[in-house]
């Protein structure tokens, strides 16, 4: 069974690029375009990994990450923050909320794929 990755990102073109690359590597991809929808899908679908933007409508990525990581049912799901916010304080906040990885845009897709494979054992 394919590992499932949830992308929570408000820019559809970024979701589409990630979806094409991930699906071509054998992953099943779920998507959400705002923080509230992403949190709901994470709880309902229980993906194997989450790629999460920080600046999202309705609920920001830091809050989504914190809500998932402080709930025993979901804290095991690796969360990668993928964002254009690159201040040291943002990176520290990402780690404090429980994100396993904090990746700043622009990023190398090959490096992202290597991290995903490392976490999912693909």
N, C-alpha and C positions, 0 to 999 in steps of 0.2 A: 504494500500500500504506500502511495506517495506521501511524503512528509508535506504538511500544510503550513504555508506561510501567510500571515495576515499583514497586508500593507495598509497603514493608516496615514494617508497623505492627501492634502486638499488640491493638489495639482494633477489632474487626470493624465497629462502627458508623462509625468514622472511615474505614475502608477503603470501606465501602458509599457514604458520602457522596461521597468523592473519585471512586470508580468511576462513579457516576451522572453527575457533572459532566464528567469526562474523556471518557467514552463518548459523551455527548451532544455533545461538541465534536469527535468523530471519532477519538479515540485508542483504541487497543487497550490494555486494562489487565490486568496480571498482579499477583498479590498473594502475600505471604508474611507469616506471623504471628509469626515469631521470627527472630533474627539469622542462625542457621545455615541455615535454610530460605531466607532472603533471599539470602545469599551464594551458595548453591547455584543458585538460580534465576537470579541475575545472571550467573553463569558459564555456565550452560547456555543461557539464552534471549537473552543479550546485548541487553537493552532499549536504547531510545534515550535514556532518562532514568530516574533512580531517585529516588523520594521516600522518605526514610529517617527513621524515628523514632530517637531516641538510646537511650531506656530500653526495651530489648527483652529477652525471655528468651533464654537460651542463649548469645548473643553480642551485646554492645551495639553501637549504631550507629557509634560512633567506631571500633571495631575493624573492622566491616564496611567502612566507608569507607576506612580505611587499607589493608586487604587488597586492595581493588579498585583504589585509586589508585596503589598501588606495584607494580602488575602491568601491564606494557605492553599486554597484551591487552584490558584493561578501563579503563585510565586515561582514555580519551577520553569515557567515559559521564558526562554531567553528573549530579551528586548534589546533591539539595536535602535538607538536614536540616530536618525539620518536627517540632518538639519543644516541650514546655513548659519545658524547661531554659533559663532566660534570664540566668543569671549571665554576666558578661563573660568569666570563665575558660572557661565552656562554649562560648561563641561562638568564642573564640580557639582552643580545642581543635578545634572543628568545622572551622575554616579550616585549621588545621595538618594535619589528617588528609586534607585535599583537597576538602572540600565546596565547591561553587561558590556555593551559597546556604545561609544559616542563617535559617530562618523560625521565629518563636516563636508558639506557640499562646496565645491564640486569634489567628487570622489572617483576613485578608479573602480569600475564595475568588477574587474578581476579580483581586487582586494576584498570587496564586499562578498563575492562568491566564495573566496577562500575562507573567510570568517564563517559564513553560513555552513559550509561543509564541515568546518572544525566543530561547530556547535551541534550540528545534526548528525554527524558521523556518516556523511554521504561519501 
